[in-house]
Amino acid sequence: MKKIAIVLFDDVEVLDFAGPFEVFSITGKRKIGEPYEVFTVAEKDTVAARNQLIVKPTYTFANCPTPNIFLIPGGGGYHADGKPFGSRKEMHNPVMLEWIKQQNANVELVLSVCTGALILAKAGLLHGLEATTHFLAVDSLREIAPETKISPEKRFVDNGKIVLSAGVSAGIDMSFHVVEKLQGKEVALESARYMQYDYWR
C-alpha cells in the first residue's frame, strides 16, 4: 500500500489539501483499485489553515514515516505590512525545504497544488521542468524559477516524477490524474463516480 503524505502549514488553503486527501482516501475502497494510506504531516502538531480551520496533522516532520508520494499544497500571500504568510512564508522556511529535499531523494512522486509550486521551486525541484500554479502567482514563480517553463493555461502539468496543478480546485483533477497514472483510467473513474465529481479527462 503506497503511503501519501500531504504537507500542512499555517494558512494553507483548505481545498488545496482536502480535495486531494479525499481523492486519494476513497480510491480503492470500493469495487476496484488498490487503496492508499493517506496522512497529513506538518512541522508542528497543530495547524491553523485558511479562515482559522484548526487541523491536527497525523505526524510531524520529526516522526513521519517515509512516504511513497508527498503533496505540497498552497495558500497564502502577503499582509498589508508586507509580511508573508502561508506558502509565501514557507518557501523561506529552512525546515520545510530540508524536509522536502530529503523526501524527494526517496519518493516515487512529488505533487503540488496552487502556490505549493513556489515552495518546490525554492527547494530546487523545478529547475528545467514545466510547471503551473495559481494564476495570481505566475509572475512570482517565474521570478523564483527562471529556468522553469511556466504553463499557466494548463490545469496540471506532469513531468514524470513531479506533477503540479494550478489553483485550488485544480488539485482535485491532478489527483485523479495521478490515480489514473498509477492504477489506470477505470480506477480513477470509479473514484470520481463515488465522489460525484466530473473528472474532466
Buried (B, 14 or more C-beta within 10 A) or exposed (E): EBBBBBBBBBBBBBBBBBBBBBBBBBBBEEEEBEBBBBBBBBBEEEBBBBEEEEBEBBBEBEEBEEBBBBBBBBBBBEEEEEEBBBBBBBBEBEEBBEBBEEBBEEBEBBBBBBBBBBBBBBBEBBEEBBBBBBEEBBEBBBEBBEEBBBBBEBBBBBBEEBBBBBBBBBBBBBBBBBBBBBBEEEBBBBBBEBBEBEBEE
